[in-house]
Amino acid sequence: MKGYLGKVLLIDLSKGTWDSQDIPETVYEGLLSGVGLGAYYLYRHIPVGADPLGPDNILGFTSGLLTGTGSFMTGRWMAVCKSPLTGGWGDSNCGGTLAPAIKQCGYDAIFFRGISPESVYVYVDNKGPQIRDAAAYWGMDAVEAEKALIRDHLKAEGGSKKKPEVAVIGPGGEKLSRIAGISNDLGRYAARSGVGAVMGSKRLKALVLAGTRAVRPSDPEGMKRLSGVFASTVRKANLPGLFTGAVFPIMGGLMGGLPSAVPLDGMLSAMMFKKFGSIMNNTYGMTNGDSPVKNWDGSVKDFPAYRALNPDRIRRREVRKYHCYACILGCGGVCDIRDLSGGNGEHTHKPEYETCMAFGGLVLNKDLDSIFRINDTLNRAGLDTISVGGTVAFAVECFENGILTPADTGGLELRWGNARAIEALVEKICAREGIGDLLADGAKLAAERIGKGSERFAVHAGGQELPMHDPRVDPMMGVTYSADPTPGRHTTSGNLYYSQSSLWDYVSWAPKVRIHPKSQDFEPTETEALRNVAMTAFKMLVDGTGSCYYAMLMGVQHFPIFEYLNAATGWNRTPDEYMEAGKRIQTLRQAFNAKHGVDVRAFRMHDRASGIPPASEGHNRGVTLRIDEMIRQYRRAWGWDVETGLPTRETFESLGLSALPGLEYTHG
Amino acid sequence: MAKQYPNYDYVPCMACGICVQACPFSCLELRRTGLDTYRKAYPDLARREDCTGCGICASSCPVDAIRMGE
């Protein structure tokens, strides 16, 4: 066995039928599994013109090639579909415990097409799938529905003795909110691209997996040796006990003030993630200019109370760490919120940095308790905290500028920092009530509905609200926001990621980083574009293998992804050869956009994120990115058409994509 | 021979949960805390009565932290 099963499951919810399909070996060799397998399947089977919320769209749950092979930090799954937010390729990555369960059912991926006449969930175990009535669960929040599904399957007569793993939508997905995600393990989210709305459109409440099949690598002993070394490195990576959250603003100020930056060993950030999780960036990002403030129009000077988001204050509620499957870092946490929830639950997942900032600095909210409540509310409703946060910031700015009035908001005074009004607005968005209905599909559509010049406050890229990382600090990330097949995403590529990757020591064509110039000195060169190609291709390997983004940030000298792949598959390939698979996946994702006639030029991010006009205060004052030039360099480096942003036929063919079964380059 | 159960050595154990997921009967849980300063939850045999002693958990562990014994 080579770490993958060689089979996928297709369930047609309109017909109530299912089909187990063999996937040719060459597909895994060319595109791995995970997002690569998803791109292959959806490129072939979603017809041109398919409505993202209609029966022809396909929603896939894919596991990674390395998932379940005895490798560490490879337990992530991906939801893939045509996105109702961008109209093009959609995917969303999630940890939790679902990824190995897909394989334990005997499949590398499970795909859904059609629309069920009634609400259903799908149960899969070693015997195969069953489509079951979900009337008892429809309408339940995502956390309670998962608990109920697990409880009901464990107690059922003849039911599973193995605790099932569940992917589920909340009411947000049921109500087709285009910023809805899919939950797993009580609030870990595949949040982006509107994947939850697609699941809701199919009237599919949940996927419940209870298989027990084994997954084996080609070289179990080799795999064990690699994992032993990796574990030993991570075990020793610990911050001193005296390193508290109070250090971060000082560190951010110092690092942000340096005239240039040198690459740091990724294990340093691993130490911080291990102790704090992503919230290490809550105050660090404020002083180094990374965190957007006041709907991307402000700076830390507008939010002097930012220390209210000190990660130590959040960790006080953390009763234990949370690990995704196969994780040896444990960036997550389970937090006690009994005094905040009003009886609606005892524990919640620790809010991530993105959530803290989307409902903190972005709306000038210093009330940390409100952020805990909003986090739990959105996890239960099944909505993406980044997109809701960006949409709320849009609404607040509209209100502050008189575009929205109390008559529009149901009396809510949507002022900067008004935590009570912001919480109330979030509740309305979850319920699609009043103004919440108008906002529940994200900032871009809300601006189209409101008009009155409000689109200037809708900060997004191609319909996807921007994450909480400012490209004026990391220009490469701005290119990814604007030119990736899934725009407005922070987990794919960036200067910081690349500088920690050490890819140049493994990949012959990956340019070395010695010193990073600061944004104001950043030149859009061919070399910078090639670094972005290398980082992005590497991220496609990460997403094709089920690997974790925090493992990626450790660098390949610590996270042995190339060696893991050889131990899993026995292919004995070089890093250069694996990176070709990463390039194929990225170009296939963009070819999906080409096939479906998506104008990817419209993905260019909001001007504020490029510093147009330049900020007059704060860390990023005076910085304007040469974003259009950078985008052109990026497209050229990929072999895509510089003007349209779509792959050329020559690139599609030279990467070997047209040699894969059933793949033919088509322009929509 | 008496039935064999998983015994954990928490020194190499990384609390990764691979054994928990591998168990066909969900006998194991990440529930044992107090073993480190991070408040990690480590695996433990939570349902001894359901354990068949199959050893799948031990064979799945990447760092050999599980020994089957009485």
HADDOCK unambig.tbl for C-alpha pairs under 7 A between the chains (distance, minus, plus):
assign (segid A and resid 70 and name CA) (segid B and resid 60 and name CA) 6.72 0.50 0.50
assign (segid A and resid 70 and name CA) (segid B and resid 62 and name CA) 5.55 0.50 0.50
assign (segid A and resid 161 and name CA) (segid B and resid 25 and name CA) 5.07 0.50 0.50
assign (segid A and resid 161 and name CA) (segid B and resid 26 and name CA) 6.87 0.50 0.50
assign (segid A and resid 162 and name CA) (segid B and resid 24 and name CA) 5.60 0.50 0.50
assign (segid A and resid 162 and name CA) (segid B and resid 25 and name CA) 4.55 0.50 0.50
assign (segid A and resid 162 and name CA) (segid B and resid 26 and name CA) 4.92 0.50 0.50
assign (segid A and resid 163 and name CA) (segid B and resid 26 and name CA) 5.78 0.50 0.50
assign (segid A and resid 212 and name CA) (segid B and resid 24 and name CA) 5.50 0.50 0.50
assign (segid A and resid 224 and name CA) (segid B and resid 62 and name CA) 5.22 0.50 0.50
assign (segid A and resid 224 and name CA) (segid B and resid 63 and name CA) 6.87 0.50 0.50
assign (segid A and resid 227 and name CA) (segid B and resid 62 and name CA) 6.12 0.50 0.50
assign (segid A and resid 228 and name CA) (segid B and resid 62 and name CA) 6.82 0.50 0.50
assign (segid A and resid 228 and name CA) (segid B and resid 63 and name CA) 5.61 0.50 0.50
assign (segid A and resid 275 and name CA) (segid B and resid 38 and name CA) 6.73 0.50 0.50
assign (segid A and resid 320 and name CA) (segid B and resid 39 and name CA) 4.82 0.50 0.50
assign (segid A and resid 320 and name CA) (segid B and resid 40 and name CA) 5.71 0.50 0.50
assign (segid A and resid 320 and name CA) (segid B and resid 41 and name CA) 6.57 0.50 0.50
assign (segid A and resid 321 and name CA) (segid B and resid 38 and name CA) 6.90 0.50 0.50
assign (segid A and resid 321 and name CA) (segid B and resid 39 and name CA) 5.70 0.50 0.50
assign (segid A and resid 321 and name CA) (segid B and resid 40 and name CA) 4.78 0.50 0.50
assign (segid A and resid 321 and name CA) (segid B and resid 41 and name CA) 6.61 0.50 0.50
assign (segid A and resid 323 and name CA) (segid B and resid 16 and name CA) 6.69 0.50 0.50
assign (segid A and resid 325 and name CA) (segid B and resid 16 and name CA) 6.12 0.50 0.50
assign (segid A and resid 325 and name CA) (segid B and resid 17 and name CA) 5.60 0.50 0.50
assign (segid A and resid 325 and name CA) (segid B and resid 18 and name CA) 6.35 0.50 0.50
assign (segid A and resid 326 and name CA) (segid B and resid 16 and name CA) 4.54 0.50 0.50
assign (segid A and resid 326 and name CA) (segid B and resid 17 and name CA) 5.85 0.50 0.50
assign (segid A and resid 326 and name CA) (segid B and resid 18 and name CA) 5.46 0.50 0.50
assign (segid A and resid 327 and name CA) (segid B and resid 16 and name CA) 4.86 0.50 0.50
assign (segid A and resid 328 and name CA) (segid B and resid 14 and name CA) 5.52 0.50 0.50
assign (segid A and resid 328 and name CA) (segid B and resid 15 and name CA) 6.71 0.50 0.50
assign (segid A and resid 328 and name CA) (segid B and resid 16 and name CA) 5.33 0.50 0.50
